[in-house]
Amino acid sequence: MPTRPERLLLACASACLLLTSAVARAAIPPAIAQTIAVAEDQRRFKPDLEKLLTHADPAVRARAARAVGRLQDSTTVDALRPLLDDAKAEVRREAVFALGQIGHASARPALEGRLADRDGEVGALAIEALGKLGDKAATPKVIAELSSSVATRRAAAAMALWRLADSTALEPLLAREQDQDPETRWRVIYALEKIVAPDRIIPVVARHLDDESPWVRAYTARTLGRQKSPRATADLLRALQQREVPVVVNAIRALQFSADTTCASCATALARLLGHAHPYVRVTAAGALADRFARPSTPQTPLVVDSLSAHLKDIDPATRAAAARSLLAIRGSEAVDQVRPVLADDPSVYARTGVMSGLRTLPKEPGWLPFLRGRLGPDRPLFERMTAAEMIGARGEPGSAELLRAGLADSSVLYVASCASALAEMKDSSSVSLLAGAYAARAGDADPDARIAVRDALRDLAGRAFADSIERVHPSRNAEPATYAADFAEAPKVRGAILHTARGNIELAFDSREAPQTVKNFVKLARRGYFDGKAFHRVVPNFVIQDGDPTGTGSGGPGYTIRCEYNMLRYGPGMVGMALSGKDTGGSQWFITHSPQHHLDGRYTIFAHVVRGMDVVGNIVQGDAIGRVQILD
C-alpha cells in the first residue's frame, strides 16, 4: 500500500499523464510511424515530416507535429501554423506545444489566437508556449489568464510569467498571491522571484511562510532570497525552524542572497543547523557559512569554526567536504592542517575532490603544486586527477602549465578535457597547437562533455572561428550507426524498473509512449548491468539526484548519444529525466527530481516517474550506489 506522500505522487503523475496528448495512444500505420520516427531521429524536416503535417489522418498530423517540435528549427514555424486551426484538438495541442519548443517570436500572434480555443488543454498549452517564446509583448495576454476560473490556466500563466520575467507583471502577480489553489499559489510566488522589488514583495510574500502547503513555503523562502534584501532576514530565520527539509534548504540558500553579511543571528542559526538530522540541511548550511564568513573575523567566527570542525567527521561525505571548504574559506592557510585528513585521506573520492576545489582561493604557496602533482598520476581515481588538474589551472602557479600540456596525451579523454580547461583558465595560448592535436586525435570519439571542454578551451585561447573550424574538420564519430530496426517506432512493452540501493528501493514506471527511444536505451543499458554499482555522483538538495556515469565524475557516458524526446510531461517531484550537456547529448546519465522543477519542462526528456520510494530518493547522498537495476517486464 503506497504511503500518503506516494499517493500524492501517483496523483501528480496521473495528472501529468492526462495532460499528454491523445496522439500517444492513437493508432498510426506502422510504416508511417517508422517514417516519422526515423525522420525525427535524423533531425530531418523535408520531405517526410513536411508532407505528413498535411496527412488525412489526424493522428499522423499530430505525431508529425510532435516530431517537428523536437527539431526546434525556426524555419518550420510557417508549416506548423496552419495546424493551429485543425479540426482535431490533439493536432492543435501538438502544434501549440511544438511552437513553444521552437520558441520563435514570430509564432506569438498565432499562439495568442489559441488562448480562447474550445479545447481547454490547447489554451493551457498556448499559455505555456507564450512563456517559452520569451517575448514580453505576450505579457498582457498572459496576465489576463491569471484571472481565469480554471486553476490549471492560472498556474500555467504564473509559470509563463516566470519565464517572461517582465516587471510589469508585479501588481497582477501580487493580486493572485492568495489564490485558493496551492499549485497556483506557489507558481505565483515563484514568478515573483524574477522581479526585484523588495519593498512590495517581501511584506506580501513573507506571509506565506505559514501556508498549509510545504511547496508554497519552500518557494516563498526562495523568492524572499531573490529579493537580495536584508529586510527578509528575520522571516528567513523563522523559516529555518520549520520541519520540512525543502523549506529549510531553500531558506538557507535565501540567506546567502539576502541577509546582511554581518548578521550575527544568521551565523549562529547556520552553525546550529550543522547538527540537523538530515544531511541535505547540514551540507547546505556548511556551504552557506563559507559564503558568509570568508571575511574578517566576527564575534561569531569561533562558534562557526568549532561547528564546522566537528563535521569534518560527518557521516555524509558531501558535508565533510563542505565543512572543510568552509574552513579554508574562513581561515585560509591556517586551516590546511586541520582539513588535510579529508583532503588527502578521506575514503570518499567525493569528499577529497570537494575539499580540493576549495584550494582555488588559497594564496599561491610553493607547497601546493607538489601536492596537486601527486594527485595527477594514473594510479589515482580519475575524478581526483581531473579535479587536481582543474585546481592547477585555477591557481596558475609558475611552472604548472607543462604538467597540464603533458596531460593532453593521457589515455583518459576526460582527463585530457580537464587539462584543456585548466590551460584555458591559465590563458596559456602556447598550448593551442597541442590542444588542436588533442581534439583531432581524441575528441571525435569522446563523450559530449569531454569534446565540448576541449573545443571551448580552443575557443578561449584561439578564438571561436579557429575552434569551430577544427570541430568541422573532426566531427563527432561517437553516434551509433544510423540503422533502424523494424520496430524502431514502437513503444517498448516494459513496465518499469526497481533501483536497488542500500537505503531502500526506488520503483520507476516508464513513460514509454512519450519517450520510447530513451526508455529503450535505459533498458538496454540496465539489462547488461551498466548501472549496477554506479554512484549517485551528483546530489543537489531539494533539486535532483543523478546517476548513470560509469566514471563517477559527472562527465562520462556510454560512448554514444541519443536524441532528446521532449514531451508534455512536467517535472514534478519524482520525475526521471535525461541529463544533458546540450541538445541531443544524452547517453546514460539520468536524474530524479526532489521537488517541482518546471523550469526543466520541455528542456530535458522525461522518460519515467517514481511510483514508490520517494522517501529513499530524499535520503540518497553523494556517493551512494545502485546495487542493481531490475527491469519490470
NORKA-V214901 format. One record per helix or strand of 3 or more residues. SS is the DSSP state (2 for helix, 1 for strand). FROM is the first residue (numbers start at 1). LEN is the number of residues. If there is no record, write none. Layout:
# NORKA-V214901
ss=<SS & SS>
from=<FROM & FROM>
len=<LEN & LEN>
This chain:
# NORKA-V214901
ss=<2 & 2 & 2 & 2 & 2 & 2 & 2 & 2 & 2 & 2 & 2 & 2 & 2 & 2 & 2 & 2 & 2 & 2 & 2 & 2 & 2 & 2 & 2 & 2 & 2 & 2 & 2 & 2 & 2 & 1 & 1 & 2 & 1 & 1 & 1 & 1 & 2 & 1 & 2 & 1>
from=<4 & 22 & 30 & 48 & 58 & 74 & 89 & 105 & 120 & 136 & 151 & 167 & 182 & 198 & 214 & 230 & 245 & 264 & 279 & 301 & 317 & 349 & 366 & 382 & 401 & 413 & 429 & 448 & 464 & 496 & 504 & 516 & 538 & 544 & 575 & 590 & 598 & 606 & 614 & 625>
len=<15 & 4 & 12 & 5 & 14 & 12 & 14 & 8 & 14 & 10 & 14 & 9 & 11 & 13 & 13 & 10 & 14 & 10 & 15 & 13 & 29 & 13 & 8 & 14 & 7 & 13 & 17 & 15 & 10 & 6 & 7 & 12 & 3 & 4 & 4 & 4 & 3 & 7 & 4 & 8>
